[in-house]
């Protein structure tokens, strides 16, 4: 089974095109996206369309949740710097209706089962959607989170730091 794991795209559609080119000769069975699909890059509509077209199993990241707040007429406190806030408001303003609906339909986390394996999809960690996990995060923390998640494989994003960590009961992939 071939699974494409992606996260923290941040509206960078050209990066998705490059990935698509790299895996063009591979028959993908599943695309998993751990959130932060929007904000910062200037292609949020193209990015969300790509995720929809490829039937990605997606969740929300922290930037996506802030865009949704704006779409619902609310505000947020962070980021406080105006130059960063403009990226969120711009994204909310330019999203097409279909992409707004898609983004608002995504959950904060998901669990899927394939070939007898349970995969937990999280942006931060199984306990805290905004927790940063890194390769050097304490081993005890990974074991604690594995127990909470109850999954064979735990896929995360958020930290922008790839790693693959095998524990006795679970495997963490960022």
ABEGO torsion letter per residue (X at the ends): XBBBBBBGAGGBAAAAAAAAAAAAABBBABBBBAEGABEGBABAAAAAAAAAAAGBBBBBBAAAAAAAAAAAGBBBAOBABAAAAAAAAAAAAABBAAAAAAAAABBABBBBBBGGBBBBBBABBAABAABBBBAABBAAAAAAAAAAAGBABBBBBGAGBBBBBBBAABBBBX
